[in-house]
Amino acid sequence: MESSIKKAVLPAAGLGTRFLPATKASPKEMLPIVDKPLIQYAVEEAMACGIEDFVMITGKNKRALEDHFDVAYRLEEKLRSSGKDSLLEEINKLNHLNIAFIRQKSPLGLGHAILCAKPFMGDEPFAVILSDDIIDPDYPLLKEMTSIYEKFKAPVIALEEVPQSEVDRYGIIEGKLEGGVYKISDMVEKPSPDKAPSNLAIIGRYILTPDVFEYLENQKPGAGGEIQLTDALKDLVKKRPIYGLLMNGKRYDAGDKLGYLKATVDFALKSPELAEGFKEFLFKKAKTL
């Protein structure tokens, strides 16, 4: 059955302060993992679900995102004349996508960033992908979420179990496991460990319905003085069911330096071009530690 999820929102307006000075003038979303930037992994994950219409929410110093998804005539001609057909095919494989870029003029939070996409969503459900959260490409998390949406016609949130000591870094849900998914009854943004309703953390994959915009428009600033998506969903769940899928694969927090390095190592070890030589390097390096 063809999925009814045809559009995706990719928030990319953050300042990337955890990667300064690298992100002083360059978007955090353009940091590479092996040979592709973070944002491209997110786009390709959505493409695997049949999504070809994207809205990227950007900010100042983010023009490199637009350039990355644009046609590069001079580069293409150089590759073509050099007979580098495989590289030419690689840089052209995203050219058919429809991508709109909207500036979030003030850093007012994830909820506000998603609200910026409202004019492009219409009355359709849509995916939200945070490129900081890299999901192992071998694990079809977003596909599983779209299947759950098709079953219930309700919002779906990706979840991950985290240590109790780390719950204050995430939105945390309260819910009941029913038939392999959690039916969510409440959620809270970044609770203290002693007040968290669970250790089930919301991670950067969502399937949302257009009624979320009404709650985002009326949402008051929450944690960090920002418009929090979790707060809007907390209100929405009082009116309609919201489901949570506990992920069963590997996630990397690439917005964190250590998580970014772990993703780089694991993805390099999966690369047919790099795996053998890199593995040999790691073995030699490990012996010296």
C-alpha positions as CSV (number, residue, x, y, z in Angstrom):
1,M,0.0,0.0,0.0
2,E,1.3,3.4,-0.9
3,S,2.0,5.7,2.0
4,S,0.0,8.9,2.4
5,I,3.1,10.6,3.9
6,K,4.4,12.7,0.9
7,K,6.1,15.6,2.6
8,A,8.8,16.1,5.2
9,V,10.0,19.1,7.3
10,L,13.7,19.3,8.1
11,P,14.4,21.9,10.8
12,A,17.9,23.2,10.2
13,A,18.0,26.7,11.8
14,G,20.0,25.8,14.9
15,L,23.2,27.7,15.7
16,G,25.3,24.5,16.2
17,T,27.0,25.9,19.3
18,R,28.3,22.5,20.3
19,F,30.5,22.4,17.2
20,L,32.0,25.9,17.4
21,P,34.2,27.2,15.9
22,A,33.5,24.8,12.9
23,T,29.9,26.1,12.8
24,K,30.7,29.8,13.1
25,A,30.1,30.4,9.4
26,S,29.1,26.9,8.1
27,P,25.8,25.0,8.9
28,K,26.1,22.2,11.4
29,E,23.8,20.2,9.0
30,M,26.6,20.3,6.4
31,L,29.1,18.5,8.7
32,P,30.1,15.3,6.8
33,I,29.8,11.8,8.1
34,V,32.4,10.1,5.8
35,D,31.4,11.7,2.4
36,K,27.8,13.0,2.9
37,P,26.5,15.8,5.1
38,L,24.1,15.2,8.0
39,I,21.2,16.7,6.1
40,Q,21.6,14.4,3.1
41,Y,21.3,11.3,5.3
42,A,18.0,12.7,6.6
43,V,16.8,13.4,3.0
44,E,17.7,9.9,1.8
45,E,15.9,8.4,4.8
46,A,12.8,10.2,3.7
47,M,13.3,9.3,0.1
48,A,13.3,5.6,1.1
49,C,9.7,6.1,2.3
50,G,8.6,7.7,-1.0
51,I,8.9,11.3,0.2
52,E,10.0,13.7,-2.5
53,D,8.6,17.1,-1.2
54,F,10.7,18.8,1.5
55,V,10.6,22.0,3.5
56,M,13.8,23.0,5.1
57,I,13.7,25.6,7.9
58,T,16.9,27.5,7.8
59,G,18.5,30.7,9.3
60,K,21.4,33.0,8.8
61,N,24.6,31.4,7.4
62,K,22.7,28.5,6.0
63,R,23.0,29.2,2.3
64,A,25.3,26.2,1.9
65,L,22.2,24.0,2.4
66,E,20.5,25.5,-0.7
67,D,23.7,25.2,-2.7
68,H,24.1,21.6,-1.8
69,F,20.7,20.6,-3.2
70,D,21.0,22.8,-6.2
71,V,22.4,21.9,-9.7
72,A,26.2,22.4,-10.0
73,Y,26.6,22.9,-13.7
74,R,30.4,23.5,-13.8
75,L,31.1,20.6,-11.4
76,E,28.9,18.3,-13.4
77,E,30.6,19.3,-16.7
78,K,34.0,18.7,-15.2
79,L,33.0,15.2,-13.9
80,R,31.4,14.4,-17.3
81,S,34.4,15.4,-19.3
82,S,36.7,13.5,-16.9
83,G,34.6,10.3,-17.3
84,K,33.7,10.2,-13.6
85,D,30.2,8.9,-14.2
86,S,29.7,7.4,-10.8
87,L,30.4,10.6,-9.0
88,L,28.2,12.5,-11.5
89,E,25.4,10.1,-10.8
90,E,25.9,10.5,-7.0
91,I,25.6,14.2,-7.0
92,N,22.6,14.2,-9.4
93,K,20.5,11.6,-7.6
94,L,18.7,14.3,-5.5
95,N,18.0,16.7,-8.4
96,H,14.4,15.5,-8.9
97,L,13.3,16.4,-5.3
98,N,11.1,19.4,-4.6
99,I,12.7,21.4,-1.8
100,A,11.5,24.7,-0.3
101,F,13.7,26.8,2.0
102,I,12.1,28.9,4.7
103,R,14.0,31.2,7.1
104,Q,13.2,31.0,10.8
105,K,14.0,34.6,11.5
106,S,14.3,34.2,15.3
107,P,15.6,31.1,17.2
108,L,12.3,30.4,18.9
109,G,12.6,26.6,19.1
110,L,11.6,23.4,17.3
111,G,7.9,24.0,17.6
112,H,8.2,27.4,16.0
113,A,10.4,26.0,13.2
114,I,7.8,23.5,12.3
115,L,5.1,26.2,12.4
116,C,7.1,28.0,9.8
117,A,6.3,25.1,7.4
118,K,2.5,25.4,7.8
119,P,1.8,27.2,4.4
120,F,3.4,24.3,2.6
121,M,1.7,21.4,4.4
122,G,-2.0,22.0,3.7
123,D,-4.2,19.4,5.2
124,E,-1.8,16.5,4.8
125,P,0.1,14.5,7.4
126,F,3.9,15.0,7.2
127,A,7.2,13.7,8.6
128,V,9.6,15.7,10.7
129,I,13.3,14.6,10.6
130,L,16.0,16.1,12.8
131,S,19.2,15.6,11.0
132,D,21.2,15.6,14.4
133,D,19.7,12.2,15.0
134,I,21.3,9.9,12.6
135,I,19.6,6.5,12.2
136,D,21.5,3.5,10.9
137,P,20.4,3.4,7.2
138,D,19.9,-0.4,7.5
139,Y,17.1,0.2,10.1
140,P,13.8,1.4,8.4
141,L,12.5,3.4,11.4
142,L,10.6,6.0,9.4
143,K,9.0,3.3,7.3
144,E,7.8,1.5,10.4
145,M,6.4,4.8,11.7
146,T,4.5,5.5,8.4
147,S,3.0,2.0,8.7
148,I,1.7,2.8,12.2
149,Y,0.3,6.1,10.9
150,E,-1.6,4.2,8.1
151,K,-3.1,1.9,10.7
152,F,-4.2,4.5,13.2
153,K,-4.3,7.7,11.2
154,A,-2.8,9.5,14.2
155,P,0.5,11.2,15.0
156,V,3.5,8.8,15.6
157,I,6.6,9.7,17.6
158,A,9.9,7.7,17.7
159,L,11.1,6.7,21.2
160,E,14.3,5.4,22.7
161,E,15.0,4.2,26.2
162,V,17.6,6.4,27.9
163,P,19.4,6.2,31.3
164,Q,17.3,7.9,34.0
165,S,20.2,10.3,34.6
166,E,19.7,11.6,31.0
167,V,16.0,12.2,30.9
168,D,16.5,16.0,31.5
169,R,18.0,16.2,27.9
170,Y,14.8,15.0,26.2
171,G,11.1,15.1,25.9
172,I,9.8,12.1,27.9
173,I,6.5,10.3,27.5
174,E,4.0,8.6,29.7
175,G,2.1,5.8,28.0
176,K,0.9,2.2,27.8
177,L,2.2,-0.5,25.5
178,E,-0.6,-1.8,23.3
179,G,0.1,-4.2,20.5
180,G,3.8,-3.3,20.1
181,V,3.3,0.5,20.2
182,Y,2.9,3.0,23.1
183,K,-0.4,4.8,23.3
184,I,0.8,8.1,24.8
185,S,-1.2,9.7,27.6
186,D,1.2,12.6,28.5
187,M,4.6,14.0,27.9
188,V,7.0,16.6,29.4
189,E,10.0,18.5,28.0
190,K,13.3,17.9,29.8
191,P,12.0,16.8,33.2
192,S,14.3,16.4,36.2
193,P,15.2,12.7,36.7
194,D,13.0,12.5,39.9
195,K,9.9,13.8,38.1
196,A,10.2,12.0,34.8
197,P,7.1,9.8,34.0
198,S,9.4,7.2,32.3
199,N,12.8,6.9,30.6
200,L,11.2,6.7,27.2
201,A,12.7,9.7,25.3
202,I,11.3,11.4,22.2
203,I,13.9,11.3,19.4
204,G,14.1,13.2,16.1
205,R,11.5,11.4,14.0
206,Y,7.8,12.3,13.9
207,I,4.8,11.7,11.8
208,L,2.5,14.7,12.5
209,T,-1.0,15.6,11.4
210,P,-2.0,19.2,10.4
211,D,-4.0,19.9,13.5
212,V,-0.7,20.2,15.4
213,F,-0.3,23.7,13.8
214,E,-3.3,25.0,15.8
215,Y,-1.5,24.1,19.1
216,L,1.8,25.4,17.9
217,E,0.2,28.8,17.0
218,N,-1.2,29.1,20.6
219,Q,1.8,27.7,22.4
220,K,3.5,29.8,25.0
221,P,7.3,29.6,25.4
222,G,8.4,26.6,27.5
223,A,11.8,25.1,28.4
224,G,14.6,27.5,27.4
225,G,12.1,30.2,26.5
226,E,11.3,28.5,23.2
227,I,8.2,27.2,21.6
228,Q,8.5,23.5,22.3
229,L,6.9,20.8,20.0
230,T,6.6,18.5,23.0
231,D,4.4,21.1,24.8
232,A,2.1,21.3,21.7
233,L,1.8,17.5,21.5
234,K,1.1,17.4,25.2
235,D,-2.0,19.5,24.5
236,L,-2.9,17.6,21.4
237,V,-2.9,14.2,23.1
238,K,-5.7,15.4,25.3
239,K,-7.9,15.6,22.1
240,R,-6.7,12.7,20.0
241,P,-4.5,9.6,20.3
242,I,-0.7,9.9,19.7
243,Y,1.4,6.8,19.4
244,G,5.0,6.1,20.2
245,L,7.3,3.5,18.5
246,L,10.2,2.3,20.6
247,M,13.1,2.1,18.1
248,N,14.9,-1.2,17.7
249,G,18.0,0.0,15.9
250,K,21.0,2.2,16.2
251,R,20.7,6.0,16.7
252,Y,23.6,8.5,16.9
253,D,23.3,11.9,18.5
254,A,25.4,13.6,15.8
255,G,24.7,17.0,17.4
256,D,27.1,15.9,20.1
257,K,30.8,15.6,19.4
258,L,31.2,12.1,20.8
259,G,28.1,10.9,19.0
260,Y,29.3,12.4,15.8
261,L,32.6,10.6,16.1
262,K,30.9,7.3,16.8
263,A,28.7,7.7,13.7
264,T,31.7,8.6,11.6
265,V,33.6,5.4,12.7
266,D,30.6,3.1,12.3
267,F,29.6,4.5,8.9
268,A,33.3,4.3,7.7
269,L,33.4,0.6,8.7
270,K,30.3,0.0,6.5
271,S,31.9,1.7,3.5
272,P,33.1,-0.8,0.8
273,E,35.7,1.7,-0.2
274,L,37.1,2.4,3.3
275,A,36.2,-0.5,5.6
276,E,39.2,-2.7,5.1
277,G,41.9,0.0,5.4
278,F,40.1,1.8,8.2
279,K,39.6,-1.4,10.2
280,E,43.3,-2.1,9.9
281,F,44.1,1.4,11.1
282,L,41.8,1.0,14.1
283,F,43.4,-2.3,15.1
284,K,46.8,-0.8,15.0
285,K,45.7,2.3,16.9
286,A,43.9,0.3,19.6
287,K,47.1,-1.6,20.3
288,T,48.9,1.6,21.1
289,L,46.3,2.8,23.6
